[in-house]
Amino acid sequence: MPGDVDKYQMIADYVNDQVDVIGRAFLGLTVACARCHDHKFDPISTEDYYALAGIFFSTRLIPSRCPATPR
């Protein structure tokens, strides 16, 4: 059903995509797997992943009202 969406899972998926894009673009690494586990020789730990994800979780993804729309 279109209205039956897990809002928190959707936000977590958006943040996961944002962290992965930042990692690929600026670090040249795929960091999405650090969401679940650490690798022995991977430079990005789970702690680092959630530190970066916290920045995106604290931002507003979708504005509540478009500023260009009239009231």
C-alpha positions as CSV (number, residue, x, y, z in Angstrom):
1,M,0.0,0.0,0.0
2,P,1.4,3.5,-0.8
3,G,0.7,5.0,2.6
4,D,2.0,2.0,4.6
5,V,5.7,2.8,4.8
6,D,8.1,2.4,7.6
7,K,9.3,6.0,7.9
8,Y,12.3,5.2,10.1
9,Q,13.6,2.5,7.8
10,M,13.2,4.8,4.8
11,I,15.2,7.5,6.6
12,A,17.9,4.9,7.5
13,D,18.1,3.8,3.9
14,Y,18.5,7.4,2.7
15,V,21.3,8.0,5.2
16,N,23.0,4.8,4.2
17,D,23.0,5.9,0.6
18,Q,24.3,9.3,1.6
19,V,27.2,7.8,3.6
20,D,28.0,5.4,0.8
21,V,28.1,8.2,-1.8
22,I,30.3,10.3,0.4
23,G,32.7,7.4,0.9
24,R,32.9,6.5,-2.8
25,A,33.3,10.1,-3.9
26,F,35.8,11.5,-1.4
27,L,37.5,8.4,0.0
28,G,37.3,6.0,-3.0
29,L,35.9,3.3,-0.6
30,T,32.6,1.5,-0.2
31,V,31.7,2.1,3.4
32,A,28.1,0.9,3.4
33,C,29.1,-2.6,4.7
34,A,30.4,-0.8,7.9
35,R,26.8,-0.3,8.8
36,C,26.6,-3.9,10.0
37,H,30.2,-5.1,10.7
38,D,33.9,-4.2,11.0
39,H,36.5,-5.8,8.7
40,K,39.8,-6.7,10.0
41,F,41.8,-4.5,7.7
42,D,39.1,-2.0,6.6
43,P,40.0,1.6,7.5
44,I,36.3,2.5,8.2
45,S,34.9,1.0,11.4
46,T,31.3,0.7,12.4
47,E,31.9,3.5,14.9
48,D,33.2,5.8,12.1
49,Y,30.2,4.9,9.9
50,Y,27.7,5.9,12.6
51,A,29.7,9.0,13.4
52,L,29.3,10.2,9.8
53,A,25.7,8.9,9.6
54,G,24.9,10.9,12.7
55,I,25.6,14.1,10.7
56,F,23.0,13.0,8.1
57,F,20.5,11.8,10.7
58,S,20.6,15.3,12.3
59,T,19.7,17.1,9.0
60,R,16.3,17.5,7.5
61,L,16.0,15.3,4.4
62,I,12.7,16.6,3.0
63,P,11.5,20.1,3.8
64,S,8.0,20.2,5.4
65,R,6.9,22.9,3.0
66,C,8.4,24.1,-0.2
67,P,9.3,27.8,0.2
68,A,8.3,28.6,-3.4
69,T,4.7,27.4,-2.8
70,P,2.2,30.1,-1.9
71,R,0.3,29.9,1.4
